[in-house]
Amino acid sequence: MRCRAMEKTLGTGRSLMLQGLLYLKKNGLHEAQLHVLTNNKSALSLYESVGFAISKEEQRYRIHL
């Protein structure tokens, strides 16, 4: 999911995230996971504000050929 820059301060992403988590909970899920780049500070802040906590950090390696 991604919000346009002008929507970031309106709480659109937070609202959508909370609605999605509530839907999952009402439908019997007990855990949600997501992946985010560690340099995406606004996303990290959003996810932490709704209760997510870092459980694991991954390293990825690539080479352009």
A tleap script that builds the chain and sets N, CA, C and O, in Angstrom:
source leaprc.protein.ff14SB
mol = sequence {
  NMET ARG CYS ARG ALA MET GLU LYS THR LEU
  GLY THR GLY ARG SER LEU MET LEU GLN GLY
  LEU LEU TYR LEU LYS LYS ASN GLY LEU HIE
  GLU ALA GLN LEU HIE VAL LEU THR ASN ASN
  LYS SER ALA LEU SER LEU TYR GLU SER VAL
  GLY PHE ALA ILE SER LYS GLU GLU GLN ARG
  TYR ARG ILE HIE CLEU
}
set mol.1.N position { 0.839 -1.159 0.000 }
set mol.1.CA position { 0.000 0.000 0.000 }
set mol.1.C position { 0.892 1.232 0.000 }
set mol.1.O position { 1.982 1.227 0.572 }
set mol.2.N position { 0.422 2.267 -0.637 }
set mol.2.CA position { 1.188 3.504 -0.658 }
set mol.2.C position { 0.226 4.678 -0.711 }
set mol.2.O position { -0.768 4.647 -1.436 }
set mol.3.N position { 0.524 5.704 0.056 }
set mol.3.CA position { -0.289 6.921 0.041 }
set mol.3.C position { 0.477 8.034 -0.654 }
set mol.3.O position { 1.701 8.122 -0.557 }
set mol.4.N position { -0.248 8.862 -1.339 }
set mol.4.CA position { 0.390 10.020 -1.965 }
set mol.4.C position { 0.915 10.956 -0.883 }
set mol.4.O position { 0.396 10.978 0.233 }
set mol.5.N position { 1.933 11.717 -1.213 }
set mol.5.CA position { 2.585 12.613 -0.240 }
set mol.5.C position { 1.579 13.518 0.449 }
set mol.5.O position { 1.676 13.733 1.657 }
set mol.6.N position { 0.620 14.051 -0.286 }
set mol.6.CA position { -0.330 14.983 0.316 }
set mol.6.C position { -1.296 14.292 1.281 }
set mol.6.O position { -1.949 14.967 2.077 }
set mol.7.N position { -1.400 12.973 1.225 }
set mol.7.CA position { -2.295 12.243 2.119 }
set mol.7.C position { -1.596 11.743 3.377 }
set mol.7.O position { -2.256 11.296 4.316 }
set mol.8.N position { -0.283 11.814 3.404 }
set mol.8.CA position { 0.459 11.241 4.522 }
set mol.8.C position { 0.100 11.877 5.862 }
set mol.8.O position { 0.081 11.184 6.879 }
set mol.9.N position { -0.179 13.154 5.886 }
set mol.9.CA position { -0.486 13.813 7.154 }
set mol.9.C position { -1.973 13.757 7.496 }
set mol.9.O position { -2.381 14.254 8.546 }
set mol.10.N position { -2.780 13.166 6.637 }
set mol.10.CA position { -4.221 13.084 6.884 }
set mol.10.C position { -4.619 11.822 7.643 }
set mol.10.O position { -5.766 11.693 8.071 }
set mol.11.N position { -3.691 10.900 7.810 }
set mol.11.CA position { -3.994 9.663 8.527 }
set mol.11.C position { -4.642 8.596 7.660 }
set mol.11.O position { -5.198 7.630 8.183 }
set mol.12.N position { -4.582 8.754 6.342 }
set mol.12.CA position { -5.203 7.799 5.434 }
set mol.12.C position { -4.586 6.410 5.579 }
set mol.12.O position { -5.309 5.421 5.701 }
set mol.13.N position { -3.270 6.329 5.567 }
set mol.13.CA position { -2.593 5.042 5.693 }
set mol.13.C position { -2.881 4.370 7.015 }
set mol.13.O position { -3.117 3.163 7.067 }
set mol.14.N position { -2.863 5.149 8.088 }
set mol.14.CA position { -3.149 4.603 9.424 }
set mol.14.C position { -4.568 4.065 9.489 }
set mol.14.O position { -4.800 2.977 10.017 }
set mol.15.N position { -5.507 4.815 8.961 }
set mol.15.CA position { -6.906 4.383 8.959 }
set mol.15.C position { -7.088 3.092 8.173 }
set mol.15.O position { -7.759 2.171 8.640 }
set mol.16.N position { -6.493 3.019 6.979 }
set mol.16.CA position { -6.586 1.805 6.174 }
set mol.16.C position { -5.934 0.622 6.877 }
set mol.16.O position { -6.457 -0.492 6.844 }
set mol.17.N position { -4.800 0.863 7.508 }
set mol.17.CA position { -4.096 -0.205 8.216 }
set mol.17.C position { -4.945 -0.734 9.373 }
set mol.17.O position { -5.076 -1.946 9.542 }
set mol.18.N position { -5.512 0.158 10.158 }
set mol.18.CA position { -6.337 -0.265 11.290 }
set mol.18.C position { -7.577 -1.015 10.827 }
set mol.18.O position { -7.962 -2.010 11.440 }
set mol.19.N position { -8.205 -0.552 9.755 }
set mol.19.CA position { -9.376 -1.251 9.221 }
set mol.19.C position { -8.998 -2.645 8.728 }
set mol.19.O position { -9.727 -3.610 8.956 }
set mol.20.N position { -7.855 -2.744 8.052 }
set mol.20.CA position { -7.391 -4.036 7.575 }
set mol.20.C position { -7.088 -5.002 8.704 }
set mol.20.O position { -7.446 -6.177 8.631 }
set mol.21.N position { -6.430 -4.516 9.748 }
set mol.21.CA position { -6.109 -5.362 10.898 }
set mol.21.C position { -7.371 -5.818 11.621 }
set mol.21.O position { -7.454 -6.964 12.063 }
set mol.22.N position { -8.347 -4.935 11.744 }
set mol.22.CA position { -9.618 -5.294 12.370 }
set mol.22.C position { -10.328 -6.368 11.548 }
set mol.22.O position { -10.881 -7.316 12.106 }
set mol.23.N position { -10.313 -6.223 10.237 }
set mol.23.CA position { -10.921 -7.224 9.357 }
set mol.23.C position { -10.263 -8.584 9.558 }
set mol.23.O position { -10.949 -9.600 9.677 }
set mol.24.N position { -8.937 -8.603 9.596 }
set mol.24.CA position { -8.220 -9.860 9.792 }
set mol.24.C position { -8.572 -10.500 11.128 }
set mol.24.O position { -8.792 -11.709 11.207 }
set mol.25.N position { -8.623 -9.687 12.173 }
set mol.25.CA position { -8.942 -10.198 13.508 }
set mol.25.C position { -10.359 -10.767 13.552 }
set mol.25.O position { -10.585 -11.842 14.109 }
set mol.26.N position { -11.316 -10.037 12.960 }
set mol.26.CA position { -12.702 -10.505 12.934 }
set mol.26.C position { -12.855 -11.801 12.149 }
set mol.26.O position { -13.807 -12.550 12.368 }
set mol.27.N position { -11.928 -12.069 11.239 }
set mol.27.CA position { -11.986 -13.269 10.426 }
set mol.27.C position { -11.051 -14.374 10.910 }
set mol.27.O position { -10.691 -15.280 10.159 }
set mol.28.N position { -10.666 -14.276 12.182 }
set mol.28.CA position { -9.977 -15.371 12.833 }
set mol.28.C position { -8.457 -15.389 12.762 }
set mol.28.O position { -7.833 -16.330 13.254 }
set mol.29.N position { -7.854 -14.384 12.167 }
set mol.29.CA position { -6.394 -14.368 12.135 }
set mol.29.C position { -5.860 -13.837 13.461 }
set mol.29.O position { -6.446 -12.941 14.069 }
set mol.30.N position { -4.750 -14.399 13.892 }
set mol.30.CA position { -4.177 -14.019 15.187 }
set mol.30.C position { -2.860 -13.274 15.048 }
set mol.30.O position { -2.304 -12.794 16.035 }
set mol.31.N position { -2.361 -13.179 13.823 }
set mol.31.CA position { -1.078 -12.517 13.610 }
set mol.31.C position { -1.029 -11.955 12.192 }
set mol.31.O position { -1.573 -12.543 11.258 }
set mol.32.N position { -0.379 -10.823 12.052 }
set mol.32.CA position { -0.151 -10.234 10.733 }
set mol.32.C position { 1.330 -9.916 10.614 }
set mol.32.O position { 1.971 -9.523 11.589 }
set mol.33.N position { 1.867 -10.086 9.416 }
set mol.33.CA position { 3.268 -9.790 9.157 }
set mol.33.C position { 3.364 -8.885 7.948 }
set mol.33.O position { 2.485 -8.884 7.087 }
set mol.34.N position { 4.420 -8.126 7.890 }
set mol.34.CA position { 4.690 -7.318 6.711 }
set mol.34.C position { 6.180 -7.147 6.549 }
set mol.34.O position { 6.961 -7.402 7.466 }
set mol.35.N position { 6.556 -6.713 5.372 }
set mol.35.CA position { 7.963 -6.453 5.061 }
set mol.35.C position { 8.090 -4.984 4.690 }
set mol.35.O position { 7.247 -4.438 3.978 }
set mol.36.N position { 9.137 -4.355 5.171 }
set mol.36.CA position { 9.366 -2.941 4.871 }
set mol.36.C position { 10.869 -2.705 4.798 }
set mol.36.O position { 11.641 -3.328 5.528 }
set mol.37.N position { 11.274 -1.811 3.923 }
set mol.37.CA position { 12.682 -1.441 3.852 }
set mol.37.C position { 13.048 -0.628 5.086 }
set mol.37.O position { 12.272 0.223 5.522 }
set mol.38.N position { 14.212 -0.882 5.644 }
set mol.38.CA position { 14.597 -0.210 6.884 }
set mol.38.C position { 14.855 1.278 6.713 }
set mol.38.O position { 14.915 2.010 7.701 }
set mol.39.N position { 15.009 1.737 5.482 }
set mol.39.CA position { 15.201 3.178 5.278 }
set mol.39.C position { 13.880 3.914 5.040 }
set mol.39.O position { 13.882 5.124 4.815 }
set mol.40.N position { 12.771 3.209 5.087 }
set mol.40.CA position { 11.454 3.820 4.902 }
set mol.40.C position { 10.919 4.249 6.269 }
set mol.40.O position { 10.067 3.582 6.856 }
set mol.41.N position { 11.424 5.348 6.748 }
set mol.41.CA position { 11.135 5.809 8.111 }
set mol.41.C position { 9.651 6.093 8.352 }
set mol.41.O position { 9.137 5.799 9.431 }
set mol.42.N position { 8.960 6.660 7.363 }
set mol.42.CA position { 7.541 6.963 7.562 }
set mol.42.C position { 6.725 5.677 7.694 }
set mol.42.O position { 5.803 5.611 8.508 }
set mol.43.N position { 7.056 4.657 6.904 }
set mol.43.CA position { 6.344 3.382 7.017 }
set mol.43.C position { 6.636 2.717 8.363 }
set mol.43.O position { 5.725 2.202 9.012 }
set mol.44.N position { 7.894 2.728 8.779 }
set mol.44.CA position { 8.245 2.147 10.073 }
set mol.44.C position { 7.482 2.830 11.202 }
set mol.44.O position { 6.991 2.172 12.119 }
set mol.45.N position { 7.390 4.137 11.128 }
set mol.45.CA position { 6.667 4.891 12.153 }
set mol.45.C position { 5.188 4.512 12.170 }
set mol.45.O position { 4.604 4.323 13.237 }
set mol.46.N position { 4.588 4.403 10.989 }
set mol.46.CA position { 3.181 4.012 10.890 }
set mol.46.C position { 2.964 2.637 11.497 }
set mol.46.O position { 2.080 2.456 12.334 }
set mol.47.N position { 3.771 1.664 11.077 }
set mol.47.CA position { 3.580 0.298 11.550 }
set mol.47.C position { 3.777 0.183 13.052 }
set mol.47.O position { 3.029 -0.528 13.723 }
set mol.48.N position { 4.769 0.870 13.584 }
set mol.48.CA position { 4.983 0.848 15.029 }
set mol.48.C position { 3.834 1.522 15.763 }
set mol.48.O position { 3.480 1.104 16.865 }
set mol.49.N position { 3.248 2.554 15.175 }
set mol.49.CA position { 2.150 3.276 15.837 }
set mol.49.C position { 0.877 2.441 15.952 }
set mol.49.O position { 0.032 2.720 16.803 }
set mol.50.N position { 0.730 1.412 15.100 }
set mol.50.CA position { -0.454 0.556 15.196 }
set mol.50.C position { -0.139 -0.762 15.905 }
set mol.50.O position { -0.994 -1.644 15.974 }
set mol.51.N position { 1.075 -0.901 16.429 }
set mol.51.CA position { 1.394 -2.044 17.266 }
set mol.51.C position { 2.377 -3.058 16.712 }
set mol.51.O position { 2.737 -4.000 17.417 }
set mol.52.N position { 2.825 -2.898 15.471 }
set mol.52.CA position { 3.821 -3.820 14.934 }
set mol.52.C position { 5.154 -3.599 15.640 }
set mol.52.O position { 5.482 -2.484 16.047 }
set mol.53.N position { 5.911 -4.679 15.778 }
set mol.53.CA position { 7.258 -4.608 16.352 }
set mol.53.C position { 8.200 -5.387 15.440 }
set mol.53.O position { 7.800 -6.377 14.827 }
set mol.54.N position { 9.424 -4.949 15.353 }
set mol.54.CA position { 10.407 -5.636 14.524 }
set mol.54.C position { 10.683 -7.010 15.125 }
set mol.54.O position { 11.028 -7.127 16.301 }
set mol.55.N position { 10.529 -8.041 14.310 }
set mol.55.CA position { 10.801 -9.395 14.779 }
set mol.55.C position { 12.051 -9.972 14.125 }
set mol.55.O position { 12.668 -10.893 14.661 }
set mol.56.N position { 12.425 -9.428 12.965 }
set mol.56.CA position { 13.584 -9.945 12.257 }
set mol.56.C position { 14.003 -8.936 11.199 }
set mol.56.O position { 13.159 -8.306 10.562 }
set mol.57.N position { 15.291 -8.790 11.018 }
set mol.57.CA position { 15.809 -7.967 9.929 }
set mol.57.C position { 16.521 -8.884 8.957 }
set mol.57.O position { 17.280 -9.762 9.368 }
set mol.58.N position { 16.283 -8.688 7.679 }
set mol.58.CA position { 16.873 -9.535 6.656 }
set mol.58.C position { 17.896 -8.755 5.841 }
set mol.58.O position { 17.791 -7.540 5.670 }
set mol.59.N position { 18.866 -9.474 5.354 }
set mol.59.CA position { 19.846 -8.910 4.445 }
set mol.59.C position { 19.588 -9.509 3.062 }
set mol.59.O position { 19.375 -10.715 2.937 }
set mol.60.N position { 19.606 -8.689 2.051 }
set mol.60.CA position { 19.471 -9.184 0.687 }
set mol.60.C position { 20.653 -8.716 -0.106 }
set mol.60.O position { 21.120 -7.588 0.051 }
set mol.61.N position { 21.128 -9.574 -0.945 }
set mol.61.CA position { 22.272 -9.260 -1.794 }
set mol.61.C position { 21.837 -9.399 -3.245 }
set mol.61.O position { 21.070 -10.298 -3.592 }
set mol.62.N position { 22.326 -8.514 -4.073 }
set mol.62.CA position { 22.051 -8.618 -5.494 }
set mol.62.C position { 23.232 -8.097 -6.274 }
set mol.62.O position { 24.081 -7.370 -5.761 }
set mol.63.N position { 23.257 -8.491 -7.523 }
set mol.63.CA position { 24.281 -8.010 -8.414 }
set mol.63.C position { 23.608 -7.702 -9.761 }
set mol.63.O position { 22.828 -8.502 -10.279 }
set mol.64.N position { 23.919 -6.567 -10.292 }
set mol.64.CA position { 23.416 -6.211 -11.623 }
set mol.64.C position { 24.413 -6.731 -12.655 }
set mol.64.O position { 25.612 -6.475 -12.551 }
set mol.65.N position { 23.931 -7.437 -13.618 }
set mol.65.CA position { 24.794 -8.022 -14.645 }
set mol.65.C position { 24.639 -7.284 -15.963 }
set mol.65.O position { 25.289 -7.635 -16.948 }
savepdb mol mol.pdb
quit
